[in-house]
Amino acid sequence: MQDYEALNRYLAAKEQAQKFAQERNRYLLNIRYAMERVLAPKDDFIATDFDAANVQENLNKAAEIHQNMLIAVEEANSQAEACGKPKLEIFSK
């Protein structure tokens, strides 16, 4: 028999984890775009200005959101067995 309270908590935590992942990825993309602008070839310039503070701010936000995502995944996984759903996995290289 399925535990519907556990299912509701699982689904809410899973949705929250997905939202955190999307938000984290936006900050990581900001860093990527900043790096691409710096590393792109420039014809008449010696170098491109680099805003390290902006990159650090985006990295800090991404790291904070990543931690929130991990907490949400942990919550979903704590409910998975009770509601018959698979545990969430985080891909890691």
N, C-alpha and C positions, 0 to 999 in steps of 0.2 A: 504494500500500500504506500502510495506516495505522500510525503509530508509536504502539504501545500504551503505552510509557513516557511519551511526551509527552501522550497522552490521560489517563493517570492523574494526571499533574502538573496538567494543565489542569482536570480535574474537581475535584481537591482544592482548587486555588486559587480556582476559581469558587465552590465551596461555602463556603470561608473568606470570600470577599468578600461573599457574601450574608449570612453570619452577622454580619460586621462592620457591614454596612448596617443590619441589624435592631437590633443593639445601639446603634449611633449614633442611630438613630431614637428609641429609648426615652429617651435623654438629651435629645434635642431636644423630645420630647413633654413631658418634665418641665418644660422651660423654657416651653413653650406653656401648660401648665396653670397655672404660676406667674403668667404674664402675664394669663391669663384671670381668675384670682382677683383680681388687682390692678385690672384694668380693668372688672370687673363692677360694675354700679350698686349702690350701698348706700343704703338709705333713711335711716337715722339716723346715718350716719357721715360724717365729712369725707373720709376716705381709708382705704385698706386698707394695712396694713403690707406692706413689700416686703423680701424677703430677697435682697439683691444677691449675697451670698457664695454662696448656694445656686445661683443662676442662673449665676454665673461658674464654679462648680465643674462644673456640668452642661455648660456650654459647653466648658470645657477638656477634659473627658472625651470629648465628642462630636468635638471637633477631633482629638484623639489617635487615636481609633478610626477617624475618617475617613481619616487618613493611612495607617493599617494596611490599610484597605479598598483604597486606591489602590495600595498595594504588591501586594496580592493580585490585583487586576485586571491590573496590569502583568505579574505572573508568568503568569497565565492567558493573556494576550495574547501573551506570548513563546512559548507552546507551541501557540497556535491553528493556525498554518499547518502545523506538522509533523503535527498529528493531524486536520486537516481540519475544524476547528470554527471558528465565527465568532468574531471578536474581541468582547470585552465592551465595551459602551459605557456611559458615565456621562452621564446627562441633565444638561444645563446650560442655564439660561435665558440 
